[in-house]
Amino acid sequence: MTAAEAKDPAYWARHLRQPVRFAAGLAQLQPAQVLLEVGPGRTLTTFASQPGALRQAPTTVTSLRHPDTRQADTAVLLGALGQLWLSGVDVDWEAFNGEARRQRVGLPTYPFERKRYWVSPDGHRALAAAPSAERAPEAAEPDEAPAAGYSRPAMAVAYVAPDTEDQQVVARIWEDVLGVRPVGVHDDFFALGGHSLLATTVVGRLRDTFGFTVPLQSLFEAPTVARLAALVAEQRKSPGHDDPEVEALLQMLAELTAKEGAVSR
């Protein structure tokens, strides 16, 4: 966009009336390995992270917090800067520090030579061996066929397989809903292509599996398998009462999904 277009009413009228060629714009950025969203929310990074949007999935970074999160703006911005640096972006640290005085911190002598060891979590047998009484039967079904999906995209964090039973259950739900596998315990739900509608679906699956409602807000505040599984374990100790508004929303979503399936058939 040029400066003249930004002030031209005709440009914005065309922008509203004509299709936004988002896929074509992404194609122009195909050589890029890191995409930074500078606006609020995760709309563009979610679209860019959708399986098949690009031939090679890039690392997507958001710089402003989602309205539903309670994290401080400064913490989100610093986290985005750290993700950019981890992804190989050349950060101007002198400009970042400015006049602030920083202290040097000694690092361990370990060379941090990253090596990945891909281990597929066998959650089916683990759940079948020790089913929980609070789980629905389908959660412990060992012969359930996995849904077709895409391979795990390039992430800013290394893959770590689910360890505990709760982590395995949560990871399986994410894999089914997102269509991505395998899902690591430190993978960000929204970096994998999740959005608010899929988050509602995940909350419904968690309720059906564990027998109590995990607040939708929890997925925005704890968008990793490890943190969400920890919240599940904590809520299991004192489940309390389900939120009637969440129950009504989940029921509405189930009805809409059923109607959509009937129309497609």
N, C-alpha and C positions, 0 to 999 in steps of 0.2 A: 504494500500500500504506500502510495506517495503522500506527501503533505497536502497536495491539491485534492486527492481523492478523499482524504479524511474529512475535508470541509465541504465536499460536494454532496448535496442532498440526493442527486441522481444516483450516485454510487451506492448509497445506503438503501435506496429504493430497489435497485437491482439486487442488492445483497439479501433483501427480504423476499423478493419475488422469485429469484432464480435459485436452482439447486446449489448447495455448497459442495464443491468438488474436493471433499476432504481426502478421499483416497488418492486423487491425482496429486494433491499437495504432499501427501506422505511419500508418494513415489519419487517426487523431486528430492526428498530428504533421505532416500534409501541408503546412500553411503554412510549416513550418520549412525553412530552406534549409541548415542545418548540423546534423549529428547527431554528438554526442560519446559515445563508448563509454568508460565509467569502469571497467569490469572488465578482467581480463586477457585477452589474445588479441584476435582480430578476428571472433568469431562473429557478434555482432549487426550490426556494420558490413558484414560480408559478406552477410548476409541482406538488409539494407536496400539494398545496392548491386546486388542481382540485377535484371536487366532486367525491367521490368514490375511491380516491387514497389511503386513509387509512380508517380503520373502524371508527376511532375517529379523527376528523380533529384537527391537532395541531395548536399552535400559531407559525406563521412563521415571522422571523425577518431578514431583510437585513442590512448589516453593511456598505456597500459602495453605493454611490449614482449611480443612473442611468445616462448614458451619456447624456440623453436629459434633465436632470434637472439642474437648476442653483443654487441649494442649496449648501452651503459650505460643504466640506468633513467633517469638524469637527462637524458641526451641525447634519449631518446624523449619524455620529458615536455616538454622545451623545444621539441622539434620539433612536438609537438602544439599547444603554445601558439602557436608561429609560424604553423601552419596555420590555427588559429582566427582569429588576427589578420588573416592574408591573406584570409580568407573574410568579413571584415567584422564579426567579433565584437568588442564593446567590452570590451577587456581592462583590468582594474584594475591598472595598472602600479605604482602606489604600494604596493598590497598585495603585489604580486609582489616588488618590490625590498626591502620591509621596511626593515631597518637597513643593508642593504648599500649601499656607496658605488659609484655607477656613473660612468663617464667618458663625456663627450659625444664623439661621433665625427661629423666633418663628412661630409655626403652630397654627391654630385655635383649640379650645378645642373640636370641634365636632368630634365624634369617627370614622367617615367615615365607618359606617356599611353599606356596599353596599347591596342594595336590588333591584331586577329587577322587573319591572311591565310591562309585555308584552302587548302592545297595538298595534293592527294591524291598520296601517294608511288606512283610507277609502278615498284614493285619487280619486276614480272614481266619488263619489257623489260631492266631493269638486270641481272637475274640471267641472262637468256637471252643477253645480249651478252657477258658475261664469266663463264661458269660455272667454278666451282672444282673441281679434280680430287678434293677431299676431300668433296664434297657428293654426296648421292644424286641420281639423275636427276630425281626428282619435285620437288626443291627448285628446279631451274632450268627447270621446265616453264612456258613463257609463256602457254599457253592454258588453264591450270587455272582452272576456274570458281570465283570466290570464294564462300565459304559465306555463307548468309543470316545477318544479325545485327542488332544495334541500333546506333544512333548513339552516338558517344562522349559519356558523361555530363559534367556540369559537374565540373571538377576544380580543385584548388587551384593547379595549375600550368598555364601556357599550353601549347597544342599546339605541338610541334616535330616536324617530319617526320623520319623516319629518313634518315640521310645516307650512312653506309658500307654496304657490301654485307652485312656481318654484322648490322648494325642492321635492315636491311630484312628479312632472313631471320627474325630473332627476332621482329620486329613482326608478320610474316605468321603465324607460329606462334601468337602470342598472340591475334591476331584470330580465327583459326580455332577455338582452344580456348575463348576467352572469349565468342565471338559478338558482339564489339564492334569497330567500326571507324569511323574510323581510330584507331590506337594511337600515341601520341607517345612519343618516346624518354625523356621524363622522367615518364611516367605510372606510377603505382604499381600493380603487379600485383594487390595485394589491394584497393586502392581501386576497381579496375575490376570487382570481384566474384570475384576468384580466391580459392581456398582450397587446403588441403593436397592434396586429391585431384586437382584441376586442375593443381597444381604438379607432381605426379607425372606427369601426362599430358604436360605441357610438357617435362619432362626426357626422357621417352621420345621425343618428336618431335625434340628437339635431338640426341639420340643417333643417331636414324635419319638426320638431315640431315647432321650434321657428321662422323659416323663414330667418335665417342668420347663417353663419358659425362660429362656435366656434373653434379657432385654436387647432390643435392636441396637441401642446405644453402645452396648458392650462391644459389638463388632467394629464400630468406628473407633472406639478407644483402645481396643486390643485386637488389631487386625492381623495377628499371626496365630498359627495353630497352637504354639506353646502358651501364649498369653490367654487365648480363649479357652484352652483346655484347663488352665489353672483357675479361671473364673468358674468353669463348669464344676470343678472339684470343690471350690469354695461354696458355690450355691447349693451343691448337693447336701452339704452339712446343715444348711439352714435355708431350704428352698423358699419359705414364705408363701405368699399368695401371688398368683399370676396377675399380670396387669390386664384388666378387662379391655382396655383400648388396643393392646397388642393382640389379644385373642380375637377381637372383632376384625382387626386388620388382616390377620392370618386367615381367618375364615373367608373374608372377602377375596383374598388372593387365591385361595383354593377354588372358590366358585368361578372366578374369572379364568383360571387355568383349565378347569373342567369344560367351561363353555368354549374356550379356544380350541381344545382338543376335539370337541364335537363338531365345530365348524370345519376344522381341517380334514376330518374324516368325510 
